[in-house]
Amino acid sequence: MDIPLFIVFFALFLAGAVLVTYLLLIVGIRAEDRRMNITAPPRTLIEALTRRLLGVRVRHDSDTDTHPHDARR
């Protein structure tokens, strides 16, 4: 196989992977937006992956050792 042809096929594969990832993010964001409750656990795998890829975290009171008013500087 020719090296330039391999590079073109590899670039097309990467472009397809990026497009699929982008579309999954759009579907996940729309599903979360429709639900309008980010504090609940994700219902589907796409919602969970979207939160993971975007870095969305919800910190509950039980997750922290200190209260916001106890912060000292």
N, C-alpha and C positions, 0 to 999 in steps of 0.2 A: 504494500500500500504506500502510496505517496505521502510524504510528510505534510505538505500543504493541505491535502485532502483530509488527512487525519485531524489537522488543526481546525478545519472548517466544521467537520462533524462534531468535534469536541465542543466548539463554540456554540453550535446549534443545540447540543445536549444541555449545556449550562444555561443557555437562554430559556430553554423549555423548563428546566428545573426552577429557575427564578420566577418564571411566569406562573407555574403551578403553586409555588409558595405564596406569591402575591395574591393569587385568587383565593387560596385557603385563608389568608389573613383577612381579606375583604369579607368572605362569608362569615368568619368568626366574629369580626367586629360588628357586622350587621345583626348577628344573632344576639350578641351581648347588648347591643343598643336597643333592640326590640324588647328585651327582657327588662332592662332598666334596673338591674339589681346586681351590682358588681360584688357585693359582700357575700353573696351565696356561692357555694362551690360550683364549678362549671358542670353543666349537664351532659355535654357531649365531648368527644375527643377533640373535635375541631376547636371548641371553645377553650379547652385546656391547653392545646398547642398554641392558640392565639395569645392567651395570657402569658404563656412561657416565652414565646418569641418576642413579645412586646415588653416583657419584664413587669407585668402588672402584678402587684402583690397587695393584699389587704391584711393589715396587721390588726388583730383583735386584741382586746384588753388582756386576755390570758396569755398572749404571745410575749408580752413585755414584762420585765421584772420591776420597772419603775413606772410611776404615774407621771403624766406630763407636767404636773405642778411640782414635782419633786426634783426637777432638773436644777443642778447647781453649776455655776460657771466659775 
